[in-house]
Amino acid sequence: MMGGSIPFFHDKDHTKSAMDLGKGTEIYAGMHFDPSRDHVVFKNSYSAFLSRPPALREKIDALKRGQLIFAGIAANVCVESTVRDAMQLDYEVVVVSDGTTTIDDAMLEGTLKNTHLFFGDHMVYLQAKIRLDFLEDGTFYGKEYKKGDRLDFACADFYELDEQGKIRSGCVYIKFFNV
């Protein structure tokens, strides 16, 4: 007997094809995967920490990481299951609110509220690639630029939200490309 009210997710033939390096687990080429800095672990249960073998925990421990930032598609199932286990394994947990979704807005809101109240914080994460064309001579981040100079950079912002969804704190990371 299978659990859950959506049999498709519990069909062994379907789940086998989507797990354990089965068809459909290839990494999307548009993600620009770099094996020298990007890490992949495959999961075969709702919580990535309960997969057999336990590749995620081994990878995190080998990298000596204590804070985990989560985003994902099935917020109320896989993301929340993994977040709960991560918190109970003493990892600091952050769920990226705008990088997480599910099939129903009410389910997403419930998951984010559960996560924030009991398992970790939720944050808003914004990322942008920016090109500045200098219209006059000036200084930007301590470097002098001349009129007509061009600067490309990426900006990633993390904002921690309070219970009302207002920004409690934030952090901005910037990477300059042509400096």
N, C-alpha and C positions, 0 to 999 in steps of 0.2 A: 504494500500500500504506500503510495506516494503522499507526501505532505503538501500543504498549500492548496489554494483554490485555482491556481493557473497551472494546469498540467504540463504545458510546454516547458516551463522552467525546471521541471522535475523528470522530464523524459531522458532516460539514460543515453539514448543514441544522440539526441540533440546536445546534451551537455558534454558528452565525450568529444564531439567534433569541435567544441568551443574551448576545450581545456587540454592540458597536457600536450601542448604543441600540435594539436589537431588542426585540421583545415579551418581557416578563419582566424587563426591566432597570429598571423603575420603582422609585423609592425608596418603601419601605414607610411609609405615613402615620404609623404609631406611632413612628417614629424622630424625629419633630418636626424635620425638616430645616429649617434656617434659611440661605438662600442668602447672607445678609450675613456669616455667620461659618463656615459649613460648606462644604467643598470636595468636589467630585466629579470623579473622573477615571474613564474607562472603560478597561478592559483587554481585550485580545484575544489574550493568550498566558498561559502559566502564570506567568511572571514579569511583574509589573506594569511593570518597567523595560524590558521588551522589546516593549511594545505599540507599534503604529504608528497614530497618531503618538505620540511619547514624552511624553505629557501629565503623567505622574506626576513624572518628574524635573524637567520644566519648572516645575511647580507648587511642588515642594519647594524648588527653587533660588530661585524668585521670593519665597517666604516666608522664605528664608534660614534653613532648618532644617538641623541637623546630626545630630539624634537622631530615630530613627524607632521607634515602638512598634507592634508588629504583633499582630493577633488575626485569626482567620479560621476557615473551615470545613475546607478541605482542607489541613491542616497539612503533610502529607507531600508535597504537590504544589505548589499555588499559594503557600502561605505560605512554605514552605522555599525554593522557587525565587526568590521575591522577596527573602527575607532574604539568601540567598547573594549575589545581585547587589548588594543595598544595601551589604553589608559590603565587597565588592570595589570599590564606588564611593566608599568611605571615609566612609560614614555610620555613626554609632554605632547599633547594632541591639539592640532588646529585644523578646523574644517574650513575650506575656502567656500564661503557662502555662494558667491557668483560663479564658482567653478564646479558646482555640484547640482544635480537635478534628479528628477524622477518622473514617473508618469502622471503625477497629480500634484498640484500646488499645495493642497492641504497636507499631503504626506511629506512633502519637502519641508514645509513650515514646522511640522511636528518633529521631524528628524533634527532640524537645526535647533529647535528649542530643547529637545532632549540632550543633544550634544552639548549645547551651551550650559545647561543647568547641571548636568551630571558627569559628562565625560571629557570636555575640553572646551575651548573657545571657538567661535566662528569668526572668520575674517572676510573682508572683501579684498580681492586681489585684482589689481589693474595692471596691464602691461601695454606699453606703446613704444613703437619705434618712431623717432622724431628726427626731422631734418630742419635745421635752422639755416636760413640764408641771412647773413648780416647785412642790414640796410645802411649801417654806418659803423665807424670804428668803435670798438668797445672791449669790455672784459666780460668773460663768462666763465664761472668756476675758476677764477684766478689766472686765466690765460687770455692774452691779448689777441683780438681778431680785427681784421681790416674789412672795410666795406667790400662786399662781394664774396667773402669767405663763406664756406659751407661747412656745417658740422652735423654729423649723424650720431645719434646716441639712442640708447634704449633706456626706458624707465620702468621699473617695477615697483608698485606701491602696495603695501600691506596695511590694512586698517582693521583694528580690533573694534568690534561693535559691542555696545551695551545691550541690556535687555529690550530697550526701545528701538534698537537698530541705529542708534546714533554713534558716531565715531568716538571711541574712548581713547585710543592712541593709534599711532601710525609709524611707519618706517618706509623710507624710500631708498631704493637701490638704483644706481645709475652706471651704465657701461658706455664709454665713449669708443667709437669705432675708428675715427680718422684723426686722432690726436697725435 
